[in-house]
Amino acid sequence: MMMVLSPLFFIFMLDLGLTPLTLAQDDHRYRHFLSQHYDPKPKGRDDRYCESIMKSRNLTNPCKGVNTFIHGNKNDIKAICEDKNGKPYRGNLRISKSPFEVTTCKHKGGSSRPPCKYRATRGRVQSHCYWL
């Protein structure tokens, strides 16, 4: 399913933008970004996938409202901030030359305490890189 740029995507991009992305460097912030938003080879990409990965990434205490996982090669993600896989777009923004598969996990509501229940949405989007 092709995903149109939705509010969930912009939440993902906000996370991406708030992480000072000198993605050309394997620094602490980049590793933190990967730990919360990167899953190279997901299994299932359904509600159970979201519940499992959110728990394994320690994003469930309290239950995080929305989190997006980008799939594929992490070097391709890093390359968005370079000419290899990114091109200039609106000021300090760079946009990927090719789309990425993503899974967005959205908390179903109810208590913010575990066990957390999530709804999965699959998508294919172009990602961005912000330079500070």
DSSP file (Angstrom, degrees, kcal/mol; ACC not computed):
  #  RESIDUE AA STRUCTURE BP1 BP2  ACC     N-H-->O    O-->H-N    N-H-->O    O-->H-N    TCO  KAPPA ALPHA  PHI   PSI    X-CA   Y-CA   Z-CA
    1    1 A M              0   0    0      0, 0.0     2,-0.5     0, 0.0   123,-0.0   0.000 360.0 360.0 360.0 133.5    0.0    0.0    0.0
    2    2 A M        -     0   0    0    121,-0.1     2,-0.5     1,-0.0   123,-0.1  -0.731 360.0-144.9 -85.6 128.9    1.3    3.4   -0.9
    3    3 A M        -     0   0    0    121,-0.5     2,-0.2    -2,-0.5   121,-0.1  -0.834   3.8-143.3 -99.6 126.8    1.2    5.9    2.0
    4    4 A V        -     0   0    0     -2,-0.5     2,-0.6     1,-0.1     5,-0.2  -0.554  48.0 -80.0 -77.2 151.2    0.5    9.5    1.3
    5    5 A L        +     0   0    0     -2,-0.2    -1,-0.1     4,-0.1   120,-0.0  -0.375  69.0 178.8 -57.8 107.0    2.4   11.9    3.6
    6    6 A S     >  -     0   0    0     -2,-0.6     4,-1.8     1,-0.1     3,-0.3  -0.541  46.3 -97.8-107.8 170.7    0.2   11.7    6.6
    7    7 A P  H  > S+     0   0    0      0, 0.0     4,-1.6     0, 0.0     5,-0.1   0.850 124.1  57.8 -57.1 -33.5    0.3   13.2   10.1
    8    8 A L  H  > S+     0   0    0      1,-0.2     4,-1.9     2,-0.2     5,-0.1   0.890 104.0  51.6 -64.8 -37.8    2.0   10.0   11.3
    9    9 A F  H  > S+     0   0    0     -3,-0.3     4,-2.6     1,-0.2    -1,-0.2   0.904 107.6  52.3 -63.7 -40.3    4.7   10.4    8.8
   10   10 A F  H  X S+     0   0    0     -4,-1.8     4,-2.3     2,-0.2    -1,-0.2   0.812 105.3  54.8 -69.0 -28.3    5.3   14.0   10.0
   11   11 A I  H  X S+     0   0    0     -4,-1.6     4,-2.2     2,-0.2    -1,-0.2   0.917 109.5  48.3 -65.2 -42.3    5.6   12.7   13.6
   12   12 A F  H  X S+     0   0    0     -4,-1.9     4,-2.4     1,-0.2    -2,-0.2   0.926 112.5  48.1 -59.8 -44.7    8.3   10.4   12.3
   13   13 A M  H  X S+     0   0    0     -4,-2.6     4,-3.3     2,-0.2    -2,-0.2   0.853 107.1  55.9 -67.9 -33.9   10.0   13.3   10.5
   14   14 A L  H  X S+     0   0    0     -4,-2.3     4,-2.5     2,-0.2    -1,-0.2   0.937 109.2  47.2 -61.4 -45.4    9.7   15.4   13.7
   15   15 A D  H  X S+     0   0    0     -4,-2.2     4,-1.1     1,-0.2    -2,-0.2   0.930 114.4  47.4 -58.3 -45.0   11.6   12.7   15.5
   16   16 A L  H  < S+     0   0    0     -4,-2.4     3,-0.3     1,-0.2   114,-0.2   0.901 113.7  47.6 -63.7 -41.4   14.1   12.6   12.7
   17   17 A G  H  < S+     0   0    0     -4,-3.3    -1,-0.2     1,-0.2     4,-0.2   0.818 108.1  54.2 -71.5 -31.2   14.5   16.4   12.6
   18   18 A L  H  < S+     0   0    0     -4,-2.5    -1,-0.2    -5,-0.2    -2,-0.2   0.699  91.7  81.2 -77.6 -18.0   14.9   16.7   16.4
   19   19 A T  S  < S-     0   0    0     -4,-1.1     2,-0.7    -3,-0.3   111,-0.2  -0.792  96.5-121.7 -84.7 108.9   17.8   14.2   16.3
   20   20 A P        -     0   0    0      0, 0.0     2,-1.8     0, 0.0    10,-0.1  -0.311  33.9-149.7 -56.8 102.0   20.7   16.4   15.2
   21   21 A L        +     0   0    0     -2,-0.7     2,-1.2   109,-0.5     3,-0.2  -0.534  45.6 150.8 -91.0  80.1   21.4   14.4   12.2
   22   22 A T    >   +     0   0    0     -2,-1.8     3,-2.7     1,-0.2     5,-0.3  -0.594  23.7 167.3 -90.4  67.3   24.9   14.5   11.3
   23   23 A L  T 3   +     0   0    0     -2,-1.2    -1,-0.2     1,-0.3    55,-0.1   0.650  60.4  77.3 -64.1 -13.0   24.1   11.0   10.0
   24   24 A A  T 3  S+     0   0    0     -3,-0.2     2,-0.4    57,-0.1    -1,-0.3   0.678  94.1  60.6 -68.3 -13.3   27.4   11.0    8.2
   25   25 A Q  S <  S-     0   0    0     -3,-2.7     2,-1.8    53,-0.1     5,-0.1  -0.923  83.5-132.9-114.8 139.0   28.9   10.2   11.6
   26   26 A D        +     0   0    0     -2,-0.4     2,-0.1     4,-0.1    -3,-0.1  -0.525  55.0 152.5 -84.1  70.5   28.1    7.2   13.8
   27   27 A D     >  -     0   0    0     -2,-1.8     4,-2.3    -5,-0.3     5,-0.2  -0.328  62.0 -90.9 -94.3 179.9   27.6    9.3   16.8
   28   28 A H  H  > S+     0   0    0      1,-0.2     4,-2.4     2,-0.2     5,-0.2   0.892 123.6  51.4 -59.1 -43.8   25.4    8.7   19.9
   29   29 A R  H  > S+     0   0    0      1,-0.2     4,-2.4     2,-0.2    -1,-0.2   0.879 109.7  49.4 -66.0 -37.7   22.4   10.5   18.5
   30   30 A Y  H  > S+     0   0    0      2,-0.2     4,-2.6     1,-0.2    -1,-0.2   0.924 111.6  48.6 -65.8 -44.3   22.5    8.5   15.3
   31   31 A R  H  X S+     0   0    0     -4,-2.3     4,-2.3     2,-0.2    -2,-0.2   0.885 111.2  51.1 -62.5 -37.8   22.7    5.3   17.2
   32   32 A H  H  X S+     0   0    0     -4,-2.4     4,-1.5     2,-0.2    -2,-0.2   0.919 109.0  50.8 -64.4 -43.6   19.8    6.4   19.4
   33   33 A F  H  X S+     0   0    0     -4,-2.4     4,-2.2     1,-0.2     3,-0.4   0.940 111.3  48.3 -57.0 -48.4   17.8    7.2   16.3
   34   34 A L  H  X S+     0   0    0     -4,-2.6     4,-1.9     1,-0.2    -2,-0.2   0.899 108.1  54.7 -60.7 -40.5   18.5    3.7   14.9
   35   35 A S  H  < S+     0   0    0     -4,-2.3    -1,-0.2     1,-0.2    -2,-0.2   0.807 118.7  33.7 -66.3 -27.1   17.6    2.1   18.2
   36   36 A Q  H  < S+     0   0    0     -4,-1.5    -1,-0.2    -3,-0.4    -2,-0.2   0.682 133.2  22.3 -99.3 -19.7   14.2    3.7   18.2
   37   37 A H  H  < S+     0   0    0     -4,-2.2    33,-3.6    -5,-0.2     2,-0.5   0.344  98.8  85.9-133.8   8.1   13.3    3.9   14.5
   38   38 A Y  B  <  +a   70   0A   0     -4,-1.9    33,-0.2    31,-0.2    -1,-0.1  -0.956  29.5 158.1-124.0 128.8   15.2    1.3   12.5
   39   39 A D        -     0   0    0     31,-2.3    33,-0.2    -2,-0.5    -4,-0.0  -0.824  19.2-165.6-143.2 101.9   14.4   -2.3   11.8
   40   40 A P  S    S+     0   0    0      0, 0.0    32,-0.6     0, 0.0    -1,-0.1   0.862  81.4  19.1 -62.5 -41.1   16.2   -3.7    8.7
   41   41 A K  S    S-     0   0    0     30,-0.1    30,-0.0     2,-0.0     2,-0.0  -0.677  80.0-167.2-134.0  79.3   14.2   -6.9    8.2
   42   42 A P        -     0   0    0      0, 0.0     2,-0.6     0, 0.0    -3,-0.0  -0.297  12.6-140.1 -69.7 151.3   10.9   -6.8   10.0
   43   43 A K  S    S-     0   0    0      3,-0.1     2,-0.9     6,-0.1     3,-0.3  -0.956  76.4 -14.4-112.4 117.7    8.8   -9.9   10.4
   44   44 A G        -     0   0    0     -2,-0.6     3,-0.1     1,-0.2     4,-0.0  -0.373  67.1-146.7  96.2 -56.6    5.0   -9.5    9.9
   45   45 A R        +     0   0    0     -2,-0.9    -1,-0.2     1,-0.2     2,-0.2   0.833  61.0 117.1  53.6  36.0    4.6   -5.7   10.1
   46   46 A D  S  > S-     0   0    0     -3,-0.3     4,-2.2    57,-0.1    -1,-0.2  -0.486  87.9 -75.9-116.2-170.8    1.2   -6.2   11.7
   47   47 A D  H  > S+     0   0    0      1,-0.2     4,-2.6     2,-0.2    71,-0.3   0.888 131.8  51.7 -57.9 -41.0   -0.2   -5.3   15.1
   48   48 A R  H  > S+     0   0    0      1,-0.2     4,-2.5     2,-0.2    -1,-0.2   0.892 107.0  54.1 -64.2 -38.0    1.7   -8.1   16.8
   49   49 A Y  H  > S+     0   0    0      2,-0.2     4,-3.0     1,-0.2     5,-0.3   0.949 110.1  47.1 -57.4 -49.1    4.9   -6.9   15.2
   50   50 A C  H  X S+     0   0    0     -4,-2.2     4,-2.6     1,-0.2     5,-0.3   0.930 112.1  48.8 -61.1 -46.4    4.4   -3.4   16.6
   51   51 A E  H  X S+     0   0    0     -4,-2.6     4,-1.4    67,-0.2    -1,-0.2   0.899 115.6  45.0 -61.3 -39.8    3.6   -4.7   20.1
   52   52 A S  H  X S+     0   0    0     -4,-2.5     4,-2.6    -5,-0.2    -2,-0.2   0.943 116.6  41.8 -70.3 -49.3    6.7   -6.9   20.1
   53   53 A I  H  X S+     0   0    0     -4,-3.0     4,-1.9     2,-0.2    -2,-0.2   0.880 112.1  54.4 -71.0 -36.1    9.2   -4.4   18.7
   54   54 A M  H  <>S+     0   0    0     -4,-2.6     5,-2.8    -5,-0.3     6,-0.2   0.918 112.9  44.4 -62.0 -41.0    7.9   -1.5   20.8
   55   55 A K  H ><5S+     0   0    0     -4,-1.4     3,-1.7    -5,-0.3     5,-0.2   0.931 112.7  50.4 -67.4 -45.3    8.4   -3.6   23.9
   56   56 A S  H 3<5S+     0   0    0     -4,-2.6    -1,-0.2     1,-0.3    -2,-0.2   0.767 110.0  50.9 -67.4 -24.0   11.8   -4.9   22.9
   57   57 A R  T 3<5S-     0   0    0     -4,-1.9    -1,-0.3    -5,-0.2    -2,-0.2   0.277 115.5-115.5 -95.1  10.8   13.0   -1.3   22.2
   58   58 A N  T < 5S+     0   0    0     -3,-1.7     3,-0.2     1,-0.1    -3,-0.2   0.890  76.5 130.1  58.5  44.0   11.8   -0.1   25.6
   59   59 A L      X +     0   0    0     -5,-2.8     5,-2.1    -6,-0.1    -4,-0.2   0.039  52.4  75.7-111.1  23.1    9.1    2.2   24.2
   60   60 A T  B   5 +D   63   0B   0      3,-0.2     3,-0.4    -6,-0.2    -1,-0.1   0.163  58.7 101.5-124.3  18.7    6.3    0.9   26.4
   61   61 A N  T   5S+     0   0    0      1,-0.9    -1,-0.2    -3,-0.2     2,-0.2  -0.607 112.5   8.1-140.1  80.8    6.8    2.4   29.8
   62   62 A P  T   5S-     0   0    0      0, 0.0    -1,-0.9     0, 0.0     2,-0.3   0.524 117.4-102.4 -79.4 172.7    4.8    4.5   29.4
   63   63 A C  B   5 -D   60   0B   0     49,-3.6    -3,-0.2    -3,-0.4     2,-0.2  -0.456  35.7-128.8 -63.7 120.4    3.2    3.4   26.1
   64   64 A K      < -     0   0    0     -5,-2.1    43,-0.2    -2,-0.3     3,-0.1  -0.539  11.4-138.0 -71.7 136.6    4.6    5.7   23.4
   65   65 A G  S    S+     0   0    0      1,-0.2    42,-3.3    -2,-0.2     2,-0.3   0.918  77.6   0.1 -63.9 -48.4    1.8    7.2   21.3
   66   66 A V  E     + B   0 106A   0     40,-0.2     2,-0.3    52,-0.1    -1,-0.2  -0.998  61.8 171.0-146.4 138.6    3.3    6.8   17.9
   67   67 A N  E     - B   0 105A   0     38,-2.1    38,-3.5    -2,-0.3     2,-0.4  -0.978  16.6-151.1-148.3 138.5    6.6    5.4   16.6
   68   68 A T  E     - B   0 104A   0     -2,-0.3     2,-0.5    36,-0.2    36,-0.2  -0.920   4.8-156.2-113.5 135.7    7.7    4.8   13.0
   69   69 A F  E     - B   0 103A   0     34,-3.2    34,-2.4    -2,-0.4     2,-0.4  -0.937   8.3-150.2-110.2 129.1   10.2    2.1   12.0
   70   70 A I  E     -aB  38 102A   0    -33,-3.6   -31,-2.3    -2,-0.5     2,-0.3  -0.811  13.9-152.7 -98.9 139.3   12.2    2.5    8.8
   71   71 A H  E     + B   0 101A   0     30,-3.0    30,-0.6    -2,-0.4     2,-0.3  -0.814  46.9  47.5-115.3 150.9   13.2   -0.7    7.0
   72   72 A G  S    S-     0   0    0    -32,-0.6     2,-0.5    -2,-0.3    28,-0.0  -0.927  95.3 -11.4 126.7-150.6   16.1   -1.3    4.7
   73   73 A N    >>  -     0   0    0     -2,-0.3     4,-1.3     1,-0.1     3,-0.9  -0.775  47.4-147.8 -94.7 125.2   19.8   -0.6    4.7
   74   74 A K  H 3> S+     0   0    0     -2,-0.5     4,-2.5     1,-0.3     5,-0.2   0.781  99.5  61.0 -65.8 -25.1   21.0    1.8    7.4
   75   75 A N  H 3> S+     0   0    0      2,-0.2     4,-1.9     1,-0.2    -1,-0.3   0.841 101.6  53.4 -68.0 -31.3   23.8    3.1    5.1
   76   76 A D  H <4 S+     0   0    0     -3,-0.9     4,-0.4     2,-0.2    -2,-0.2   0.858 109.5  48.6 -68.1 -35.3   21.0    4.2    2.7
   77   77 A I  H >< S+     0   0    0     -4,-1.3     3,-1.5     1,-0.2     4,-0.4   0.947 112.2  47.7 -67.1 -48.4   19.4    6.1    5.5
   78   78 A K  H >< S+     0   0    0     -4,-2.5     3,-1.2     1,-0.3    -2,-0.2   0.857 104.4  62.3 -59.1 -35.9   22.7    7.7    6.5
   79   79 A A  G >< S+     0   0    0     -4,-1.9     6,-1.9     1,-0.3     3,-1.6   0.600  81.6  80.6 -71.3 -11.3   23.3    8.6    2.8
   80   80 A I  G <  S+     0   0    0     -3,-1.5    -1,-0.3    -4,-0.4    49,-0.2   0.877  90.6  53.9 -59.8 -35.6   20.2   10.9    2.7
   81   81 A C  G <  S+     0   0    0     -3,-1.2    -1,-0.3    -4,-0.4     2,-0.2   0.435 111.6  54.1 -80.2   1.9   22.4   13.5    4.4
   82   82 A E  S <> S-     0   0    0     -3,-1.6     4,-0.9    -4,-0.1     3,-0.5  -0.692 100.2-100.2-122.7 177.2   24.9   13.1    1.6
   83   83 A D  T  4 S+     0   0    0     -2,-0.2    -3,-0.1     1,-0.2    -4,-0.1   0.679 108.2  80.2 -72.4 -16.7   24.7   13.3   -2.2
   84   84 A K  T  4 S-     0   0    0      1,-0.2    -1,-0.2    -5,-0.1    -4,-0.2   0.899 120.1  -3.4 -60.2 -43.6   24.6    9.5   -2.4
   85   85 A N  T  4 S+     0   0    0     -6,-1.9    12,-2.0    -3,-0.5    13,-0.4   0.180 123.7  70.3-135.9  16.1   20.9    9.1   -1.5
   86   86 A G  E  <  -E   96   0C   0     -4,-0.9    10,-0.2    -7,-0.4    -5,-0.1  -0.961  50.3-167.7-136.8 154.9   19.8   12.7   -0.8
   87   87 A K  E     -E   95   0C   0      8,-2.1     8,-2.5    -2,-0.3    -4,-0.0  -0.978  40.8 -85.1-137.0 152.0   19.1   15.9   -2.7
   88   88 A P  E     +E   94   0C   0      0, 0.0     2,-0.3     0, 0.0     6,-0.2  -0.216  48.2 173.5 -57.7 143.3   18.5   19.4   -1.5
   89   89 A Y  E  >  -E   93   0C   0      4,-2.6     4,-0.5     2,-0.3    -2,-0.0  -0.860  55.5 -21.2-156.6 114.7   14.9   20.2   -0.6
   90   90 A R  T >4 S-     0   0    0     -2,-0.3     3,-1.3     2,-0.1     2,-0.4   0.956 110.2 -53.3  50.6  81.3   13.6   23.4    1.0
   91   91 A G  T 34 S+     0   0    0      1,-0.3    -2,-0.3    -3,-0.0    -1,-0.1  -0.446 128.1   3.1  69.8-119.5   16.4   25.2    2.8
   92   92 A N  T 34 S+     0   0    0     -2,-0.4    39,-1.5    -4,-0.1    -1,-0.3   0.403 108.8 104.4 -84.2   2.3   18.3   22.9    5.2
   93   93 A L  E <<  -EF  89 130C   0     -3,-1.3    -4,-2.6    -4,-0.5     2,-0.4  -0.577  50.7-164.5 -87.5 145.8   16.3   19.9    4.4
   94   94 A R  E     -EF  88 129C   0     35,-2.1    35,-2.4    -6,-0.2     2,-0.4  -0.986   7.7-154.1-125.3 141.6   17.4   17.0    2.2
   95   95 A I  E     -EF  87 128C   0     -8,-2.5    -8,-2.1    -2,-0.4    33,-0.2  -0.898  24.5-105.0-117.0 144.8   15.1   14.4    0.8
   96   96 A S  E     -E   86   0C   0     31,-2.8   -10,-0.3    -2,-0.4   -16,-0.1  -0.330  16.6-137.1 -67.1 147.8   15.9   10.8   -0.2
   97   97 A K  S    S+     0   0    0    -12,-2.0    -1,-0.1     1,-0.1   -11,-0.1   0.710  90.7  33.2 -75.4 -21.0   16.2   10.0   -3.8
   98   98 A S  S    S-     0   0    0    -13,-0.4    29,-0.5    29,-0.1    -1,-0.1  -0.966  90.2-105.5-135.4 151.8   14.2    6.8   -3.3
   99   99 A P        -     0   0    0      0, 0.0     2,-0.3     0, 0.0    27,-0.3  -0.316  28.0-142.1 -74.8 159.9   11.4    5.9   -0.9
  100  100 A F  E     - C   0 125A   0     25,-3.9    25,-2.4   -28,-0.0     2,-0.3  -0.905  17.6-115.6-117.9 147.6   11.8    3.7    2.1
  101  101 A E  E     +BC  71 124A   0    -30,-0.6   -30,-3.0    -2,-0.3     2,-0.3  -0.669  42.5 179.9 -76.4 136.8    9.5    1.0    3.5
  102  102 A V  E     -BC  70 123A   0     21,-2.5    21,-2.4    -2,-0.3     2,-0.4  -0.960  24.8-153.0-136.9 156.0    8.1    2.0    6.9
  103  103 A T  E     -BC  69 122A   0    -34,-2.4   -34,-3.2    -2,-0.3     2,-0.5  -0.996  13.8-156.2-126.6 125.2    5.8    0.7    9.6
  104  104 A T  E     -BC  68 121A   0     17,-2.9    17,-1.9    -2,-0.4     2,-0.6  -0.891   3.9-158.2-103.3 127.7    4.1    3.1   11.9
  105  105 A C  E     -BC  67 120A   0    -38,-3.5   -38,-2.1    -2,-0.5     2,-0.5  -0.924  10.3-172.3-107.9 119.6    3.0    1.8   15.3
  106  106 A K  E     -BC  66 119A   0     13,-2.5    13,-2.7    -2,-0.6   -40,-0.2  -0.952  27.9-116.3-118.2 128.2    0.2    3.8   16.9
  107  107 A H  E     - C   0 118A   0    -42,-3.3    11,-0.3    -2,-0.5     3,-0.1  -0.367  19.0-139.0 -60.6 133.7   -1.0    3.2   20.4
  108  108 A K        -     0   0    0      9,-2.8     2,-0.2     1,-0.3    -1,-0.2   0.595  46.3-114.2 -73.7 -10.1   -4.6    2.0   20.4
  109  109 A G  S    S+     0   0    0      8,-0.4     8,-0.3     2,-0.1    -1,-0.3  -0.597  72.2  96.5 107.2-171.7   -5.5    4.1   23.4
  110  110 A G  S    S+     0   0    0     -2,-0.2    -1,-0.1    -3,-0.1     6,-0.0  -0.599  85.5  10.0  84.0-149.1   -6.6    3.3   26.9
  111  111 A S        -     0   0    0     -2,-0.2    -2,-0.1     1,-0.1   -48,-0.0  -0.283  57.8-143.1 -65.8 146.4   -4.0    3.2   29.7
  112  112 A S  S    S+     0   0    0      4,-0.1   -49,-3.6   -50,-0.1    -1,-0.1   0.376  78.8  91.1 -88.4   4.2   -0.5    4.5   29.0
  113  113 A R  S    S-     0   0    0    -51,-0.2   -52,-0.1     2,-0.1    -2,-0.1  -0.746  84.1 -57.4 -98.6 148.8    0.8    1.7   31.2
  114  114 A P  S    S+     0   0    0      0, 0.0     2,-0.1     0, 0.0    -1,-0.1  -0.226 104.3  67.7 -59.1 153.4    1.8   -1.7   29.9
  115  115 A P  S    S-     0   0    0      0, 0.0     2,-0.4     0, 0.0    -2,-0.1   0.388  78.1-164.0 -77.5 137.3    0.7   -3.9   28.4
  116  116 A C        -     0   0    0    -65,-0.1     2,-0.4    -2,-0.1   -61,-0.1  -0.717   6.8-153.6 -93.7 138.6    0.5   -1.6   25.4
  117  117 A K        -     0   0    0     -2,-0.4    -9,-2.8    -8,-0.3    -8,-0.4  -0.945  15.7-169.7-113.6 132.6   -1.6   -2.4   22.3
  118  118 A Y  E     -C  107   0A   0     -2,-0.4     2,-0.5   -71,-0.3   -11,-0.2  -0.896  19.8-142.0-126.5 151.3   -0.6   -1.0   18.9
  119  119 A R  E     -C  106   0A   0    -13,-2.7   -13,-2.5    -2,-0.3     2,-0.3  -0.942  24.5-142.3-107.5 130.9   -2.1   -0.7   15.5
  120  120 A A  E     -C  105   0A   0     -2,-0.5     2,-0.4   -15,-0.2   -15,-0.2  -0.751  15.9-173.9 -97.4 140.3    0.4   -1.2   12.6
  121  121 A T  E     -C  104   0A   0    -17,-1.9   -17,-2.9    -2,-0.3     2,-0.2  -0.988  13.6-147.8-131.4 124.0    0.3    0.8    9.3
  122  122 A R  E     +C  103   0A   0     -2,-0.4     2,-0.3   -19,-0.2   -19,-0.2  -0.611  27.5 159.6 -87.4 150.1    2.6   -0.1    6.5
  123  123 A G  E     -C  102   0A   0    -21,-2.4   -21,-2.5    -2,-0.2     2,-0.4  -0.971  37.5-136.8-158.5 174.5    3.9    2.6    4.1
  124  124 A R  E     +C  101   0A   0     -2,-0.3  -121,-0.5   -23,-0.2     2,-0.3  -0.945  39.3 157.3-140.6 114.5    6.4    3.7    1.6
  125  125 A V  E     -C  100   0A   0    -25,-2.4   -25,-3.9    -2,-0.4     2,-0.4  -0.900  43.8-110.1-137.7 161.3    7.7    7.2    2.0
  126  126 A Q        -     0   0    0     -2,-0.3     2,-0.2   -27,-0.3   -29,-0.0  -0.801  39.6-141.3 -88.9 137.5   10.6    9.4    1.1
  127  127 A S        -     0   0    0    -29,-0.5   -31,-2.8    -2,-0.4     2,-0.3  -0.555   9.0-141.0 -99.1 164.5   12.7   10.4    4.2
  128  128 A H  E     -F   95   0C   0    -33,-0.2     2,-0.4    -2,-0.2   -33,-0.2  -0.820   4.7-153.8-122.8 160.3   14.3   13.6    5.1
  129  129 A C  E     -F   94   0C   0    -35,-2.4   -35,-2.1    -2,-0.3     2,-0.5  -0.997  11.7-153.4-133.2 130.0   17.5   14.8    6.7
  130  130 A Y  E     -F   93   0C   0     -2,-0.4  -109,-0.5  -114,-0.2     2,-0.4  -0.881   4.1-151.6-103.8 133.0   17.8   18.1    8.5
  131  131 A W              0   0    0    -39,-1.5  -109,-0.1    -2,-0.5   -39,-0.1  -0.872 360.0 360.0 -99.0 137.1   21.1   19.9    8.8
  132  132 A L              0   0    0     -2,-0.4    -1,-0.1  -111,-0.0  -110,-0.0   0.447 360.0 360.0 -86.3 360.0   21.6   22.1   11.9
